[in-house]
């Protein structure tokens, strides 16, 4: 699915539920925020984006603990989760996603080869989810797939949630 069409679906789901989204991006370098803000009216449901490419940025902008980076590395579910939780804490959003990975062509290892991307989705006062995927292709393909997985994860996390005014809060 084209990324802007997926972003439109995310926006529609957020709008129906009266929620705002924040994103914390590393390997995608702002591509998720770009896809979201390509949607007209996105200011109604997109609160802000953090591009935290360096470890220092993850620490300073999102409050990721140095121990998470030291013990697990920047590309880890633990760090992605702290990024998502930090995006919630440093924004006015109720929903957040985070992405950290190795897009290549270099930087991979046996444990974390190129294409390893960690995702986290967090909800204020609610469910958080983390996931690691191994994405194939060159740098652009890995990054494009990561944007799609991240946005689909938001849709999945919102699926079945109560909507504003439906009495199920």
VODRENZA-196829 format. One record per residue: residue in three letters; z, x, y of N, C-alpha, C in turn. Coordinates in steps of 0.1 Angstrom, whole numbers, padded with zeros to 4 digits, always signed. Each point is the difference from the previous one (the first is absolute). Last residue first. Example, Ala and Ser with C-alpha at 12.3 -4.5 7.8 and 13.67 -1.06 7.14 Angstrom:
2
SER+0071+0128-0022+0000+0009+0011+0008-0008+0011/ALA-0001+0003-0057+0000-0009+0012+0000+0009+0012/
//
This chain:
169
UNK+0268-0158+0042+0006+0012+0005+0014+0002-0006/UNK-0035-0036-0004+0004+0008-0012+0007+0012+0005/UNK-0023-0036+0027+0013-0004-0005+0006+0009-0012/UNK-0041+0003+0030-0002-0007-0013+0013-0004-0007/UNK-0009+0026+0043-0001-0014+0001-0001-0008-0013/UNK-0015+0050+0000+0007-0005+0011-0001-0015+0000/UNK-0006+0022-0047-0007+0000+0013+0009-0006+0011/UNK+0011+0026-0050+0001-0012+0009-0008+0002+0013/UNK-0017+0027-0043+0012+0000+0009+0000-0012+0008/UNK-0035+0013-0032+0011-0008-0005+0013+0000+0009/UNK-0031+0040+0008-0005-0011-0009+0012-0008-0005/UNK+0002+0042+0026+0001-0013+0007-0003-0012-0008/UNK-0005+0045-0017+0014-0002+0003+0003-0013+0008/UNK-0045+0013-0011+0008-0003-0012+0014-0003+0003/UNK-0028+0014+0035-0003-0013-0004+0008-0004-0013/UNK+0005+0044+0015+0006-0010+0010-0003-0014-0005/UNK-0021+0033-0024+0014+0000-0003+0008-0009+0009/UNK-0046+0009+0007+0002-0009-0011+0015-0002-0003/UNK-0011+0033+0032-0001-0014+0005+0001-0010-0011/UNK+0002+0045-0013+0011-0003+0009-0001-0014+0005/UNK-0036+0017-0025+0012-0003-0009+0012-0004+0009/UNK-0039+0013+0022-0002-0013-0007+0012-0003-0008/UNK-0001+0041+0022+0001-0010+0010-0001-0014-0007/UNK-0007+0038-0027+0014-0001+0004+0002-0012+0010/UNK-0044+0012-0012+0007-0007-0011+0014-0002+0003/UNK-0024+0026+0030-0005-0013+0001+0007-0009-0011/UNK+0008+0046-0001+0007-0006+0012-0004-0015+0001/UNK-0021+0026-0034+0015-0001-0002+0006-0007+0011/UNK-0045+0011+0006+0002-0011-0010+0015-0002-0004/UNK-0012+0035+0030-0002-0013+0006+0002-0011-0010/UNK+0003+0044-0017+0011-0003+0010-0002-0014+0006/UNK-0024+0004-0046+0002+0010+0010+0011-0005+0010/UNK+0003-0020-0050-0011+0003+0010+0004+0011+0010/UNK+0034-0035-0029-0011+0009-0003-0009+0001+0012/UNK+0055-0012-0009-0012-0005+0005-0011+0011-0002/UNK+0051-0015-0018-0009+0012+0000-0014-0006+0003/UNK+0052-0020+0012-0013-0001-0006-0007+0013+0001/UNK+0052-0025+0005-0008+0012+0001-0013-0003-0007/UNK+0043-0030+0024-0010+0001-0011-0008+0013+0003/UNK+0045-0037+0016-0007+0013+0001-0010+0001-0012/UNK+0031-0039+0031-0008+0003-0012-0006+0014+0003/UNK+0040-0039+0019-0008+0012+0002-0007+0004-0013/UNK+0026-0047+0024-0005+0008-0011-0008+0012+0005/UNK+0035-0022+0034-0006-0005-0012-0005+0010-0010/UNK+0016+0002+0048+0010-0008-0007-0005-0005-0014/UNK-0038+0017+0027+0013-0001+0007+0009-0009-0008/UNK-0040+0026-0024+0002-0013+0007+0014+0000+0006/UNK-0040+0037-0022+0014-0004+0003+0000-0013+0008/UNK-0032+0037-0032+0000-0012+0008+0014-0005+0001/UNK-0030+0048-0015+0013-0008+0001-0003-0011+0009/UNK-0028+0043-0029+0000-0012+0009+0014-0006-0001/UNK-0030+0049-0013+0012-0008-0002+0001-0011+0011/UNK-0039+0033-0026+0004-0007+0012+0012-0009-0003/UNK-0036+0041-0020+0013-0006-0002+0004-0006+0013/UNK-0040+0026-0004-0001-0014-0003+0013-0007-0003/UNK-0004+0051-0010-0007-0006+0011-0003-0015-0005/UNK+0040+0019-0026-0013+0004+0003-0006-0007+0012/UNK+0049+0012-0020-0006-0009+0010-0014+0004+0003/UNK+0023+0022-0034+0008-0012+0000-0005-0010+0010/UNK-0022+0042-0003+0000-0006-0014+0007-0014+0000/UNK-0018+0012+0047+0007+0009-0009-0001-0007-0014/UNK-0025-0001+0054+0005-0006-0012+0007+0010-0009/UNK-0024+0009+0043+0014-0005+0001+0006-0006-0012/UNK-0054+0002+0018+0010+0009-0004+0014-0007+0000/UNK-0040-0022+0015-0003+0004-0013+0010+0010-0006/UNK+0019-0040+0015-0009+0011-0004-0008+0005+0011/UNK+0037-0035-0004-0014-0004+0000-0010+0011-0004/UNK+0053-0015-0007-0008+0012+0000-0015-0004-0001/UNK+0046-0029+0020-0008+0004-0011-0007+0013+0002/UNK+0031-0046+0019+0000+0014+0000-0007+0006-0012/UNK+0013-0050+0029-0009+0007-0008+0002+0015+0002/UNK+0024-0053+0011+0000+0015+0002-0010+0006-0011/UNK+0017-0051+0026-0006+0007-0011-0001+0015+0004/UNK+0028-0050+0015-0005+0014+0002-0007+0005-0012/UNK+0024-0047+0028-0007+0005-0012-0006+0014+0003/UNK+0023-0025+0033+0008-0004-0012-0006+0005-0013/UNK+0000+0020+0055-0007-0007-0011+0009-0004-0011/UNK+0006+0026+0042+0004-0014+0000-0006-0008-0011/UNK+0013+0055+0001-0010-0009+0005+0007-0014+0001/UNK+0018+0040-0022-0005+0005+0013-0011-0009+0006/UNK+0021-0009-0043+0011+0004+0009-0004+0004+0014/UNK-0033-0009-0034+0007-0012+0003+0011+0003+0011/UNK-0023+0036-0017-0009-0007+0008+0007-0014+0004/UNK+0022+0027-0031+0001+0006+0014-0009-0007+0010/UNK-0002-0011-0046+0013-0005+0005+0002+0005+0015/UNK-0038+0016-0023-0001-0014+0002+0013-0006+0006/UNK+0000+0046-0012-0009-0003+0011-0001-0015+0003/UNK+0025+0014-0037+0007+0002+0012-0009-0001+0013/UNK-0020-0005-0042+0009-0011+0002+0008+0002+0013/UNK-0029+0034-0014-0008-0012+0005+0010-0011+0002/UNK+0018+0038-0019-0003+0002+0014-0008-0012+0006/UNK+0011+0000-0046+0012+0000+0008-0003+0001+0015/UNK-0035+0003-0032+0005-0014+0002+0012+0000+0009/UNK-0033+0041+0006+0009-0005-0010+0003-0015+0003/UNK-0021+0043+0025-0008-0009-0008+0009-0004-0012/UNK+0019+0029+0030-0006-0010+0009-0008-0010-0008/UNK+0041+0026-0025-0013+0003+0007-0005-0012+0008/UNK+0043+0007-0027-0012-0008-0006-0013+0004+0006/UNK+0043+0020+0014+0002-0003-0015-0012-0006-0006/UNK+0001+0011+0047+0003+0012-0007+0001-0003-0015/UNK-0007-0036+0030-0012+0009+0000+0003+0012-0009/UNK+0035-0030+0005-0011-0007-0007-0012+0009-0001/UNK+0037+0014+0026+0002+0002-0015-0011-0007-0008/UNK+0002-0004+0048-0005+0013-0005+0002+0002-0015/UNK-0006-0049+0021+0010+0010-0002-0006+0013-0005/UNK-0023-0038+0032+0000+0004-0014+0011+0011-0001/UNK-0013-0026+0041+0013+0002-0005+0000+0004-0015/UNK-0037-0008+0032+0003-0011-0009+0014+0002-0006/UNK-0020+0029+0034-0005-0013+0003+0005-0011-0009/UNK+0012+0048-0006+0003-0004+0014-0004-0015+0002/UNK-0009+0020-0043+0014+0001+0003+0003-0006+0014/UNK-0044+0003-0014+0006-0010-0009+0015+0000+0003/UNK-0026+0032+0023-0002-0013+0005+0007-0011-0009/UNK+0001+0044-0015+0008-0001+0013-0002-0014+0005/UNK-0027+0013-0036+0014-0004-0004+0009-0002+0012/UNK-0052-0010+0007+0009+0011-0003+0013-0004-0005/UNK-0031-0033+0012-0008+0009-0008+0009+0012-0005/UNK+0004-0049+0021+0010+0010-0002-0006+0010-0010/UNK-0011-0044+0032-0008+0010-0007+0009+0012-0001/UNK+0009-0055+0009+0005+0014+0001-0009+0009-0008/UNK-0003-0053+0024-0003+0010-0010+0006+0013+0003/UNK+0008-0057+0013-0002+0014+0004-0004+0008-0013/UNK+0000-0050+0004+0010+0004+0010-0002+0015+0004/UNK-0030-0044-0019+0002+0014-0002+0009+0006+0011/UNK-0012-0047-0001+0007+0003-0013+0001+0015-0003/UNK-0020-0021+0040+0009-0010-0004+0008+0003-0012/UNK-0036+0027+0018+0013+0002+0008+0010-0011-0004/UNK-0046+0000-0016+0010+0007-0008+0013+0003+0007/UNK-0044-0022+0013+0013-0007+0000+0011+0007-0008/UNK-0049+0013-0013+0004-0007+0013+0013-0007-0002/UNK-0013+0044-0028+0001-0015-0002+0004-0006+0014/UNK+0000+0047-0008-0014-0005+0001-0001-0015-0001/UNK+0041+0024-0007-0003-0003+0014-0015-0003+0003/UNK+0015+0012-0044+0007-0012+0004-0003-0004+0015/UNK-0019+0040-0019-0005-0012-0006+0007-0013+0004/UNK+0017+0041+0017-0014-0003+0005-0006-0012-0006/UNK+0041+0016-0017+0002-0006+0013-0013-0004+0007/UNK-0002+0024-0040+0006-0013-0003+0001-0008+0013/UNK-0013+0045+0002-0011-0008-0004+0005-0015-0003/UNK+0026+0041+0013-0002-0010+0009-0011-0010-0004/UNK+0013+0039-0027-0002+0004+0013-0003-0011+0011/UNK+0008+0006-0051-0010-0009+0005-0002+0002+0015/UNK+0034+0024-0025-0014+0004-0004-0011-0009+0005/UNK+0045-0012+0015-0002+0014+0000-0014+0003-0004/UNK+0029-0045+0022-0011+0006-0007+0001+0015+0000/UNK+0025-0051+0008+0004+0015+0001-0011+0007-0009/UNK+0005-0052+0026-0005+0009-0010+0005+0014+0003/UNK+0013-0056+0010+0000+0014+0005-0005+0008-0012/UNK+0000-0057+0014-0002+0012-0009+0000+0013+0008/UNK+0018-0056+0004-0006+0011+0006+0000+0012-0010/UNK+0003-0058-0004+0006+0013-0002-0009+0011+0007/UNK-0003-0051-0011+0007+0004+0013+0006+0013-0001/UNK-0028-0024-0033+0014+0001-0002+0008+0004+0012/UNK-0048-0006+0001+0006-0012-0006+0015+0001-0002/UNK-0022+0039+0016+0000-0011+0010+0006-0013-0006/UNK-0008+0036-0030+0011+0003+0009+0002-0011+0011/UNK-0037-0003-0029+0012-0002-0007+0012+0003+0009/UNK-0042+0008+0018+0001-0014-0002+0013-0003-0008/UNK-0012+0045+0006+0004-0006+0013+0002-0015-0002/UNK-0016+0024-0037+0014+0004+0003+0004-0007+0013/UNK-0044-0005-0011+0008-0008-0009+0015+0003+0002/UNK-0032+0025+0025+0001-0014+0005+0009-0009-0010/UNK-0009+0045-0013+0010-0001+0012+0001-0014+0005/UNK-0033+0007-0033+0014+0001-0006+0010+0000+0011/UNK-0043+0002+0015+0002-0013-0007+0013+0000-0006/UNK-0013+0041+0017+0003-0010+0011+0002-0014-0005/UNK-0013+0035-0031+0014+0001+0005+0003-0009+0012/UNK-0034-0011-0042+0000+0007+0013+0014+0000+0006/UNK-0006-0004-0053+0000-0008+0012+0000+0009+0012/
//
